[in-house]
């Protein structure tokens, strides 16, 4: 594993909405460069940028039309190289969002694949051999070209699926993973990775990483594919990180990924932490952490605690973490995120409690997700300091509430969420037991109960009680010096830890 990942704290940037430096209403790469010092001061030392390649932006950049070019609205390849270089000079790292599963219909590969004449791109995508046969289990494009057949799509109808082969062959048109078409697709995607790593990129977050090989119910074909990528990276770019959007670390880490996200859908129970009707970190005290912990421990066991399982505050595909939690509740939620193993990910604006902006018309395929993609709120100037363009030209409308949070106001308030997150990152980075690769042992995580408690490393006890009621639990270790606390902290007597309401703390364990 690249050494820089050991204690990485990531900041996720949705580039459209971060900072606009040319007054067109859309964020850009120079805006990220301008705010590197802000990210560094917060305590984050790594950045994940959502797709920034050339695209028609029918799905916010997850519909790539040229993997080798920065989208002109964001800047140029030179701007990205400048970003990589300046980040490195500040001991920071930058990963890009790689979308290997599909392209835009505007990609030249797809246009050539649509041709009736056989060419080098004929088998670059998943095609049936008859216009009357749709690919089983997939939506498709049909009747769009002179070529006979239907092309499978992965998500929206404008995102044709790239062909990495089928693990189980059930139809004549399905190709095995070692056929020439799938092999060429994989080699070209590795060329894309070579290109950006050569310019200074530090790795990739890989979109839909577990879905590349089709008819692959146990993911054996997809795991083997990523093992080939792992071998290529080990040989040519050993310091490059790859992080999977997979949600099954027992599979993704076997495939060679360094880290896997806890997804907000599927079996992870992530949604029950901060969102939904009864989030565990609400002070109402009606949530349940046990399902999340059970699944988390299963993943640790299946991977022999190898690799990193990452917990994000949120991302561009879900409601803001602030939707269901107040500022004080968010502080305790971040105490959890920043005291768990793995590399934490902070979605831009979550550090100040930016809110959902409901009722927006869908932009660039966002639909219900646009509410969490609005422009960053930097200060109290025009457009919250995001852009000098007219408000009507902004990528998305901003929160127009009189009390909307801004960076400048929170930086000057010692009690703000921003300053609490900054403090938590500092405590994490200065405490060996709280860092990414240190072990975890859950002490108390019972069904429908509070608090949550675990030991990090060999000497740090974490106790978290988000509820508005005091609680207690039996504990087989003796807490000693507090290294971090919110609220009134804890008391210990005769093997029982008593927690005050709405409190959390990190404590050294008495030897």
N, C-alpha and C positions, 0 to 999 in steps of 0.2 A: 504494500500500500504506500502511495506517496506520503512522505513524512508530513507535508504541509496539511494533509487532511486530518492528522491526529487531533488537532484542537481547532478545527475550522468552525467558525460561526458564520453562517451564510445570510446574506441579505438578498432577497428575491426582488428583481426589478422588472416591472411591466413597462418596457421602454416608451410606449406611446404616452404614458401618463406620469413620467417621472419629472423631467424638466425640459422645457422647450427653449432653445437658445436662438432660434431664427424666426420667431414670431409667426409660425405657420399653424400654431395650435396643437402641434403634435410633439411629444418628447423626442429627444434625439441622443446620439452617442456623445456629442459634446456636453450635453446636459449631465450625463452620467460622469464624465470626466470632471466636470466642474464640482460635482458633489462627492467625489471620492473622499475628501477630507471629512465630510459629514459622516459618511459610513464608517470610516476609520475611527473617528471620535466616539461614535456610538459603541464601538467595540467589535464590530464585524470585520473579519479579515478575509472574507471570500464573498463573491458575488455570483448569483445565477441570473442571467439575462434571458427573458422569454424570447421567442424566435425573432431574429433580426435580419433574416435573409430576405432576398427579393421575393415578393409575393403580391398577388392581387388583393390580399387581406380580406378574403371572404370568411376566414376563420382566424382573425387576429394574428396572422403569420404562420399558423399551423397548416398552411396550404402553400408550400414552397414552390416557387417557379424557377429558382436558380440557387442552388446550394453554395455556390462559389462567390456570391455577390451580396454585400450588405444592401438592404433595402434603401433606395435613394432618399426616402423621406427621413431616414435616421442618419444618413451620412454616407461615408465611403468605406471601403476596406482599409484605407489609410487611417480613418478615424478609429476603427476597431483596433488596429495595430497600436495606435497611440494610447488607446485605453488600456490594452494589455501591458504596454511598456510602463505607463505611469502607475498602474496598479502594482506592478512588480517592484517599482522603485519605492513604494510605500509598504512593502512586504505584504501585499494583498494578492489574491488570485481571482481569476475570472473564468467561469464556465459558461458555455453557450448551450442553448436548447436545440438538441438535434432531433429532427422528426424523420426517422428512417422508414416508417411504415407506409407512407403515402406521400404523394406530391399534389400540387395543384393541377387541374386540367390544362393550365396554361404552360406547364413545363414542356420544354422541347422533347424530353424523353417520351412524354405521353403522346404528343402530337405525332411523333414518328411511329410510336407503337400502334397508333390508330390506322396506319396505312395498310392497304391490302397486300402490298408487296412485302415480302420477308426482308427484314433488315436487322441490324444489331440491337434494336430496341423492341422487336416484336414480342419477345418473352420477358421484357422488363416489368410488366404488370400482370396481374391475375386475370386472364381471359378464358372464357369458355370457347369452344370451337363452333358454337352455333348461336345465332341470334335468338333462337327459341329456348335456349337453356340458360337459366340464371344460376350463378354459383350458389350452392346450398349453404344456408346460414349467413349469407352476406347480402346486403343491398347491392345494387349494380347500376351501371350506365349501359343503356342499350339503344340501338338505332342512331348512333351518333357519328358513325364513320363508314367508310367503304369496307372496312374489315368486317368479316362475318364473326359474330360472337358478342358476348356481353362482358363488360369489365367490372370486377368487384370493387366496391368502395369500402373504406374502413369506418367512415363517420358521416360527414356531410356528403351529398351527392357529387360535389366538385372535388372530392379527395380520392382519386383512384388508388387502389392498393398495389404497392410494389410487390414483386414476385420473389419471395425467398424460398419457394417450394412448399410442398405438402408432405407432412410426415406420414400420414396414412393416405394412400392413393385409392380413390373410389371411382374416379371417372377418367376417361382417356386423356382429357385435356389437362389434368392435374400433373404437374411435374415434380419429381423428387428433388430434394434439396441439393443434390450433387449434379443436377442437370446444368447445361451451359447458361441458360437464362438466369436462374437463381444465383449461380456462382458469380455471374457478371454483376448482378445487382449488389451483392455483398461487397465485391471488390470495389465497385464504384463508391459505395458508402464509406468504405475504409479510406478511399482517396479523398473524400470530402473531409474526413477527420484529419488526415495527413495535412491537408491544405491549411486548415485553421490552426492546428497545433504548430505547424511551421511558422505561422505568423505570430505565435505567442500565446494563443489560447491555452488554458490550463486543463481543459477537459470538457465533458459534456454531461448534461442531464438529458437522459434519453426518453423521449415521449413514447408511451405505449410499448415499452421494451419487451413485454411478454407476449406480444401478439403477432410477431413477424411471420413465423412458419405457420401455415394453416393446417387444419385437421390434426392438431397437435395437443390432444387433451391433457397429457401429462407434461407438456412443455419440453419433452426430450429433444426434439429437433431445434427448438429455439435456444435451449441451453447450449447445445453443441455449436450453434451459430455464434453465440456470444463468447464461447470459449476460443473460437478462432480469432475473434476481435481482441480478446485478452492476450493471446499469444502475439498478435501483431503489435499491440501497444507495449507489451513487456519488452519486445525486441527493439522497437524504434522510439517509443516515448514512455519510458518507465515512470515518469513523474506525472503523467496525465491521469486525471480522475475520470471515472465513469460512474454515474449515479442513475439508478433505474426508477422509472415510474412503472412499478410492477405490483407491489403490495404483497409479494410472496418472497421474502428474503431467502427462504430455503432453496428457492429456484434461482433467483437473480444472483445471489452470491456464489452459488455453484457455477453459474455461467461466467463468473469473473468480474462482476460489478463490485465496487468497493462499498457501496451504500445502497440501501433501498428505502423508499419512502413508505411511511405509514399512510395509506390512502384513506380518503374520507368516505369511500364507498367500499363494499365488500365486507369481509369478516373482521376487519380491524377493530371495530367499535370506537374508532377515533371520533366519529360524529357525536358520541355521547359525552365526550369530554367538555367541549366548549359550545356546542350548538344543539339544535333540536329543542324539544319542549322542556326537558329536564336536564340541562347540562350539569355535570358533576361539579364544575367550578362556579356555579351559581350559589349565592349565599342562602338561597331557599333550603338547601340541604336535602333535596329530593332526588339527587342523581345517584348513579351507580358506577363505580370504577372497576368493579370486579371482572366484568367481561373484557374490558380493554387489557387489564393485567394478565388475565388468563391467555388471551391471544398473543400478547407480547412475549410471555414466557414460552409459549409453544414455539414461536419464531426463534427465540434465543436457543432453545433446545435443539431445534432442527438444524441450526447452523453451527452448533457447538460454540456459540458466542463469537463466531468469526464474522468480521465485517461490521458495519455500522447500520443501525436501524434509526432512521431520521424522523423526528416529530416536528412538523411545521406549525407556525401560528396560523397559517392559512395559505391560500394561493389564489391565482386568477380564476379558478373554477368553482369557488365556493363563497358563501356569504362571509363578510368580514367577521372576525372573532368578536368584535364589539357589538354585533347585533343582539346577542343574548346576555352579554356581560357588561357590568358597569366598569368605570375606571378602576375602582378599588378591587373589584373581582378580577380584572385583567392583570393586576399586579401579582396576585396569587397564582393565576394561570401561567404567567411568564416565569414565576418561581419554579413551577413544575417543568415547563419546557426547557428551561436553562439549567436544570439540575438532573436531567435524565441523560443516559448514555447516548452515543451517536451525535452526529452533527446537527445542531438546531438550525432551523430555517425561519427567518423573520420576513414576512411579506411586507413590502414597502408600505409605510403608513400605519402598520399595526403597532409600531412602537409609540405612536401618539394617539392611538385609539380612533383612527379614521373610521367613519361610519359608512354603512351602505347608503347609497342614494337611490331610493326606490322610485319606481314609475318611469324610468328612462326607456326610451325606444331603443330596440336592439341596434347595436353598431358592430359591424365586422363579425357577425356570427356569435355575438355574446349572449343575446337573449337574456335569460334571467341572471346571467353572470355579470352583466355590465354594471350592476349595482356596486360591485366590489372592485371595479377597474377605473374609478374616477381619478382625475389628476391630483397629484400630491399637493398637500397644503403646507407650504413653506412658511408663509408669514401673512401679515394683514394687508399687504399691498394688493394691487389689481390682480385678479385671478389667483389670489393666495400665493403670488410669487411664482406660479408655474409657467406663465407665458405672458408676453406683452401683446398678444393677438387679441382682437375683440372677443368677448365672451362667447359670442355666437359661432366663432370659428374653432373653439376648443374641441379636442377629440371627444370628450364627454363633458356634460355639465357637472359642475362641482356642487358639493354640499353648500347650500345657501343659508344654513342655520346661523343665527347670531352667535351661538356658542361653539361653532365648529372648531375642532382642535387644530392648532398650527405648531410647527416645529419651534418657531421663534418664541412663542409664548410659553411653551412647555420647557424649553431650555432654561428660561429664566425663573421657573418655578421649581424649587427644590423638592416639592411633594408630588410632582407630575409623574405620569406614567413613563414618559421618556426617560426621566432621570432614574426611575426605579429599574427600567430595563438596562440602562447603561451601568448601573451599580451591580445588577445581577450578572451581567457579562463579565464585569471586572472581577467579581468574587469567583465566578466559574474559572476564569483564566488563571487566577492566582491560587487555586486550590486543587491540588493534584487529584484528589478523590472525586471531584466533580467533573472531571474532563471526559472527553468522548470515549476513551477506551477503558476507563475504570469500570469495574464490575458493579452489579446491582443485586441486592437481595431484598425482596419485599418483606417487610415486617408485619404490616397491617394493610389489607386491601380487601375488606370483606364486602359481601353483597349488601347493597342498600345501606351502607354504613359509612361513617366518618370517624376518624380522619384517614388520610393516606400516609403511609410511612415506609421508608426504605433506607437501606444502608448503601452508600456509594463508596467504592473502594474498600478499604479496611478500616477507615476511621471517621467517616462522615455520616451522621444520622440526619435524615431529612424527614420533617413532620409537616404535613400540610392539612389544614382544616379550613376549607372555603366556607363552611356553613355558618349560619348566624347563631349557632348553639355551641356551648362548650362540650367537649367529649373526651374520652379517655380510652386507653388500650394497654394491655399488658405488653411489656417490652423486655427482651432478654439482654439488652445492653444499657449502659448507664450514660446518658448524655452529660457532657461537660460544658466547655466554653462555647458560647454562641458565636458563629462567624457571620451570620446573617439572620435578621428577623423582620417580619411584618406583624404588627399587632403586639399583643402582650406576651407572646411566646408560650413556653411550656413550663410545667413543673414535673419533677420526678420524685416518686416516693415508693419504696417497697416494691419495685418491679412494675410500677404503673406510671405511664406518662399521661398527664392531664393537659389538655389543649384549650386555650381560650378561643372564643368565637372569632372567625375571620382572621386567622393567624397562620403563619408558617415560619419555619426556621430551619437553618442548617447548623448542626452542632458537632463538635469534635466528640469522639467517643472516649470515655474515661478508660485508661489502660488498667 
